[in-house]
Amino acid sequence: MTTTWILVANATNALLWISRGTGQDLELERRFEHPEGRLKNGEIASDAGGRNATPAGQGSRPATQWGTSPREAEAEKFARELVRELSSGLSARKFDRLLLAAPPDFMGKIRESLDNRLQEKVAATVVRDYTILTAKELREKLSGVLLV
């Protein structure tokens, strides 16, 4: 019997489902919450340097420029947390295959965090936000890739 872990995620929450084979119901293994992903950039980090006048004294701009926005940094942090959970499950031999479903930006963050061992287990990726689906709806959406 092949066990498949299905991670459906976005920047604010994720669900880890288990499929134990064709025709079996999906089981919810774990729910992850990341409320920081809902915050606006200014609520996560302020531009502590205040504001600077622009050249020629016309208006102002933030004194601190972010290479990565605080909100994006929070999403990257959450993606790394999820990948640590997947890596732990792989080390414990809890699954044979891995399916990932996430919106485009967050899928990129997850994929960037995957190590080679996890990448080898990824059977399919779906670039959609399926976090609000029930187990039955998710099984229907993933029926083409869940077949073992």
DAKA-V70282 format. One record per residue. PHI is phi in degrees with one decimal (* if undefined). PSI is psi in degrees with one decimal (* if undefined). BURIAL is # if it has 24 or more other ideal C-beta (glycine too) atoms within 12 Angstrom, else .. Layout:
# DAKA-V70282
phi=[PHI PHI]
psi=[PSI PSI]
burial=[BURIAL BURIAL]
This chain:
# DAKA-V70282
phi=[* -97.3 -103.3 -116.3 -93.2 -122.0 -102.0 -111.5 -149.9 -142.9 -70.3 -116.5 -158.1 -151.4 -128.4 -110.2 -105.3 -122.6 -116.6 -101.5 140.0 -59.2 85.9 -88.4 -69.0 -77.3 -112.5 -80.7 -85.5 -160.1 -115.4 -117.9 -121.1 -138.9 -61.2 -60.6 -67.6 -89.4 -73.7 -84.2 -51.3 -66.1 -82.7 -84.1 -146.5 -97.9 -83.6 -53.8 -77.0 78.7 -125.6 -113.7 -71.0 -80.3 -55.2 69.3 67.9 -102.5 81.6 -147.8 -141.3 -60.1 -71.3 -107.1 -106.9 -88.7 -73.3 -127.7 -65.4 -56.2 -65.8 -66.0 -63.5 -64.9 -63.9 -63.5 -61.5 -66.1 -60.2 -63.6 -62.0 -64.4 -65.4 -60.4 -64.6 -63.5 -63.6 -63.1 -63.6 -66.4 -60.6 -85.5 57.1 -85.2 -148.1 -106.4 -129.3 -134.3 -116.2 -120.6 -135.1 -162.0 -64.8 -50.0 -61.8 -73.9 -59.2 -60.2 -66.7 -64.8 -61.7 -63.9 -89.6 -71.7 -86.8 -60.4 -59.4 -70.8 -57.9 -66.7 -87.7 -70.8 -86.2 -163.1 -126.8 -124.5 -91.1 -151.8 -93.1 -106.4 -66.3 -95.3 -79.7 -77.1 -58.3 -64.8 -63.3 -64.5 -59.5 -63.8 -64.7 -100.0 -54.2 -67.3 -103.5 -79.4 -58.5 -105.2]
psi=[132.5 130.2 128.7 128.7 137.1 114.0 116.8 126.8 158.9 -173.1 -10.1 -22.1 163.7 154.0 135.3 113.4 156.5 133.8 125.0 12.8 168.2 132.9 -8.8 147.4 151.6 142.3 134.0 116.7 -46.6 148.9 135.9 136.9 138.9 76.2 -22.9 -24.3 -15.8 -14.0 155.0 159.3 -44.9 -23.8 -23.9 -47.0 138.9 161.1 82.9 -25.7 -1.4 -144.6 149.0 147.7 146.4 163.3 146.7 10.1 22.9 99.6 -164.0 167.1 159.7 139.5 -28.8 126.4 129.9 135.7 -39.6 131.2 151.7 -37.2 -41.7 -38.2 -37.9 -40.3 -41.3 -40.6 -44.1 -41.2 -43.2 -37.8 -44.7 -42.4 -35.6 -40.4 -42.8 -42.7 -40.1 -43.2 -38.3 -43.8 -34.8 3.6 42.0 -13.3 158.7 -34.4 157.9 131.5 137.3 134.7 122.5 157.3 160.8 -52.6 -43.4 -33.4 -41.3 -40.9 -39.3 -49.3 -35.9 -27.5 -13.5 135.3 175.5 -40.2 -44.9 -39.9 -36.0 -25.3 -13.6 111.6 -30.5 153.5 142.0 120.8 75.3 154.3 103.2 18.4 -20.4 -0.5 148.7 170.0 -42.9 -45.0 -40.7 -43.8 -41.4 -44.7 -35.2 9.3 -36.3 -30.1 -11.7 -19.4 130.1 *]
burial=[. . # # # # # # # # # # # # # # # # # . . . . . . # . . # # . # . # . # # . . . . . . . . . . . . . . . . . . . . . . . . . . . . . . . # # # # . # # # . # # . # # # . # # # . # # . . . . # . # # # # # # # . . # # . # # # . # # . . . # . . # # # # # # . # # # # . . . . . . # # . # # . . # # . .]
